[in-house]
Amino acid sequence: MTEDRTSGSGAPDPEDAPRVTDKRRIDPETGQLREPTPEEAVLAEAAEAVAGVADDPSSEALVAAEKLAADRLDELQRAQAAHYNLEQQYNAYVKRSKAETLAAHDRGVATVGEALIPVLDDIELARKHGDLTGPFASIAEKLEATLQRLGVERYGEAGEPFDPAVHEALMHAHSADVTEPTVREVLQPGYRTTDRILRAARVAVVDPEG
């Protein structure tokens, strides 16, 4: 005779009821079922493996559960590594894009500054001769202020040490009044941005006497 495993109320024994595991989750925003994340899937399979070992504590079941756990852990680590690599590539792309944008801006400023150098020379010459007056003076000042905000700087002063990297000597002499090559006069000012010389300052330079 077959033993009928029922509870006192006549209902089937809960242990004999089929076990159903749903790896999906309820989306808190939409209320719909969603697919589990890789981490959730691994945890669900691990829970199933643990339940299987509890039902069948044999060595074969334990070995199978350990192998499944190892395989799923390897899959999870590979997925995390792929995500990490993608994140690093995106961060590198953002940094590269910002650097390229800044470089393009600097090239644009340099191009504008170089194109306006002849105009700036005329303004400086008019200033030296006292001809920079009236509306022309106001326009010239606005132009120079705009270039300065963009990072274009005028440089070169009499008395500063001569530096061939930023000065171009158009005249040369000797003097007992200096102890090193020195700018005696600025014939045309130089212009530069933060990272390049647009035009070297054109100067008269004096060296110490022999």
C-alpha positions, 0 to 999 in steps of 0.5 A: 500500500502506498503511503499518502503523505497528507497533513491532518487537514487532508492537504498535501504535505508542503515538502511534496509540493513542487518548488518554483523559482522565479529569477525575475524581479518586480520593477519598482517604477513600472510594477512589471517583471524584469530580467535579473541582473548578472549579480541577481542571477548568480545569487539565485543559482547559488540559492538553488544549488544550496537547496539542492545540496540540502535535499541531496547531501551526497558528495556528487551534489556538493561537487556539482554545486561547487562547480556551478558556483565557480562557473557562475563566479567566473562569468560574473567576474568576466562581465564585471571586467568587461564593464570596467574596460568599457567604463575606462574607454569612455573616461579616456574618450571624454578626456581626449575630447576635452583635450582636443577641444582645448587644443582647437580653441588655442589654435583658433586664438593663435590664428586670429592673433597672428592675423591681427598682428599687422593691425596691432603694429599700426596701433602701437605705432600710432600710439608712439606718435601720439596719433591714437586719439578719438574714436580710433583710440576707443576701437583700438583699446577694445580690440586689444582688451578682447585679444587679452581676454582670449589669451593673446599677450603683448610683451617686450620691455627695454632693459630686460635680458635678451632671450633668443627664444622670445626676442629677435635682434634687429640691431646689435651693439656693445656697452660698458653699462651692461653685464649680460646681453640686454634689450636696449630698445623694443622696435616692435613688441612681441605677441604670444599665447600661453603655449606659443610665440606668435611673433618674437619681440623685435629689439635692439640688443647690447652686449657687454664690452669685450 
